[in-house]
Structures are given as structure tokens and as C-alpha cells.
């Protein structure tokens, strides 16, 4: 059975120390290959992965080299560094490229975006709410301040691994329980 994964802000080829060193690497090449290897250790060819923006920065040819190595059916949500020239590269490897997307999973609606997005949330008899999975911030925490419906899927808070949908939903639920206990 195919799985659903999320990630963002891979920044392939972004040769700035504040990116690769902050992620624990000696150089950009080590970071690029670690992301590819960690990604492929989770995502299988038949899986779907939503990449929420900023796949690469800098040399597009180098970025394409790493992007071409990634497993899975790729749905790309565009980010602030995804220029028209990069989008042309993505078109070779992506099954879909959009600015945002809503998916439904286990009675949850999940708004996928590069940027943090406040969503209209409510609880009803079936526990319906709209969650926001996002990237962009490069934060090292999975949760966005005190917003119980936002979850950061970027590589910076997941040790450069993608996040499985069930793990993200379980983390949101656990965080919500902790929040309610402290109220």
C-alpha cells in the first residue's frame, strides 16, 4: 500500500553555511546526499510525497541532479525560492505543481502550503477541522507557536527526513492533549 509523506525546504545546492552547517553537515554536498538518502530510506517509488516548496537554491543543474534521485510520486507546492527557471526543472520530475492544495485524510482536511497559514477551524460531532502543514520557517520545532492546527514539515525540524502523514497527525493530537492539560 502506498504511503503519504511530506517535506519542505530541501534547498539542494544552497551553498551557504547557515543552511548546511545548521543542519549538522560539513558542506553542501554532504547535506544534499544526506537528504536524498534519508528521503529514499522512507519514501518508496509507489508513495506520494508532497514537497512544500524550496527544493533547490543556487545552481539549477546541481539541484536537478539531486531532485532526479528522489523516490515517489512528487506533488510540489511552490515556495518563495521556486522561480520560473526552477519550475521548468520541476516539471520534468513532478506529477503536479501547485501553489497550495487541500487533501482529505481520515476525516481531516489538510491545507498544504509553503507559508504558515491560519485556517478556519472548528470542531463538530465528527471532529472536523482544517489543519495546515507548511514549511518556509526553517524552525527546528514541529509546532508553530501556539497554533494547534499548524505543523511544520520542513527538513530542519525532522533531521532531514520526510514526515509520514500518520506521524504528523499523531504528533498534532499529542500536542493538543498536552495543551489541554495545561489550560
C-alpha positions, 0 to 999 in steps of 0.5 A, a space after each residue: 500500500 502506498 504511503 503519504 509523506 511530506 517535506 519542505 525546504 530541501 534547498 539542494 545546492 544552497 551553498 551557504 553555511 547557515 543552511 548546511 552547517 545548521 543542519 549538522 553537515 560539513 558542506 553542501 554536498 554532504 547535506 544534499 546526499 544526506 537528504 536524498 538518502 534519508 528521503 529514499 530510506 522512507 519514501 518508496 517509488 509507489 508513495 506520494 510525497 508532497 514537497 512544500 516548496 524550496 527544493 533547490 537554491 543556487 545552481 539549477 543543474 546541481 539541484 536537478 541532479 539531486 531532485 532526479 534521485 528522489 523516490 515517489 510520486 512528487 506533488 510540489 507546492 511552490 515556495 518563495 525560492 521556486 522561480 520560473 527557471 526552477 519550475 521548468 526543472 520541476 516539471 520534468 520530475 513532478 506529477 503536479 505543481 501547485 501553489 497550495 492544495 487541500 487533501 482529505 485524510 481520515 476525516 481531516 482536511 489538510 491545507 498544504 502550503 509553503 507559508 504558515 497559514 491560519 485556517 478556519 477551524 472548528 470542531 463538530 460531532 465528527 471532529 472536523 477541522 482544517 489543519 495546515 502543514 507548511 514549511 518556509 520557517 526553517 524552525 527546528 520545532 514541529 509546532 508553530 507557536 501556539 497554533 494547534 492546527 499548524 505543523 511544520 514539515 520542513 527538513 530542519 525540524 525532522 533531521 532531514 527526513 520526510 514526515 509520514 502523514 500518520 506521524 504528523 497527525 499523531 504528533 498534532 493530537 499529542 500536542 493538543 492533549 498536552 495543551 489541554 492539560 495545561 489550560 
